[in-house]
Amino acid sequence: MDITLIAIAIFILVALVFLVLFLFKSINKKSFKAEDGSLFANQTDLDIYQSLYDKTKPLFSYNEENVSAESILGFQKNFLTKLRVEGFADLKTLVKYRKQFKLLSDLINT
C-alpha cells in the first residue's frame, strides 16, 4: 500500500512539473502583431508580412461598383472577382488569366 501511494505521489509531482514548465514557456512566448491582427513569432516574419499586406491591400479593399476595367494595380476587374469570390473552376480559366497570375506573382515576390 505504501509503494502505491509513493508511486501516485511521484506521478502527480512529475505531472505538476511538466505543467509548470509548459505554462512558463507559454507565458514567455513573445509574439508580434500585424496591422490586421495576424500574429508572428519574430519581427522578420512580421516585416515581410506587413510589406506584402501593404502592397496587396488594394486588391481586397476596393468597391466593385467604382472600379474601372484596369484601375487596381493593373489587374483586370474580372480576374479580381474570380480571385476574391468565384474561384477558378477549370484549366481554361486559369490559362486565360495566366498573365494576371504572373503579375500577381511578381507583386508578391518583389
N, C-alpha and C positions, 0 to 999 in steps of 0.2 A: 504494500500500500504506500509506503514511504517513497519507493522508487517511482511509482506512477505520479505521485504528487510533485516530486522533483522534476520529472520529465515534462509535465504540464507547465510548471513554472518556468523552466528553461525555454520551452517553445513560446510562451507568451512574452518572455523577455526578448527573445530574438525577433519576434514579430513587431514588438514595440520599437526596437532599434531600427529595423527596416522602415517602419512607418515614419519615424522621426527623420531619418535620412532622406526619404522621399519628399516629405514636406519641406525640409530645409532646402533641398535642391530646387523645388518648385518656387519657393519664395524668392530665392536669389536669382532666378532666371530673369535677365533683363530683356525687354522686348522694345522694339522701335515701331512706332505707329505712323502710317502714311496718312495723307490728307483725306483719303476716302475710308479710313478705318482699318485697312489691312495691317496685320502685324508681321514683323520680321525679326529674326534672331540677331541680325547685325546691321550696322549702319551702311555697309556697302550694298547689301541687297535692297535696303530701303532707298538708297540714292538711285540705283538702277531702275527700280520700280517707279519711283516718283518722276524720273525723267521720261520714262515710257508713258506713264499716265498723263503727263502734261502734253506730250506730243499727240496722243490718240484721243484725248478728251473730246475734241470737236466731233469725232466720228460718232460718239454715243450721246451727245447732248444737243443735237440740233432738232429743230421743229420741222416736221415733214412738209408742212404747207408753205413755209417761207424759203425753201431751198430750190435754187435753180438746178439745172441738169448736172453741172460740174463745179459747184462752188465750194465744196468742203474738201480741202486738201487735195484737190484734183481727182476725187473719186466720183464715179457715176452714181446718181441717185438710186438707180435700180440695184446696183451692187451693194450699196449700203443697206437697202431694205432687205435684200436677201441675207446679208451678213447679220443684221440685227434681229430680224423677225422670222423670215421664211425658211432660211437654210438653203442648201444646195442639194437637190434631190437626186441628181444624176451626173454622169460624167460630161454630158453635152453642156450642161450649165457651167460646170467647173472650167471646161475648156473655153467657153465663151468669155469668161471673166478672167482668163489667165493673166492678162496684162494688169488688171486691177489687183490680183493677188500678188504679183511681182512688186507693184507699187506699195502695197501694204507691208510686204516683207522688207522692202528697203526702208520704209518708215520705221518699222520695229527694230531693225538691226543696225540703225545708224545712231 
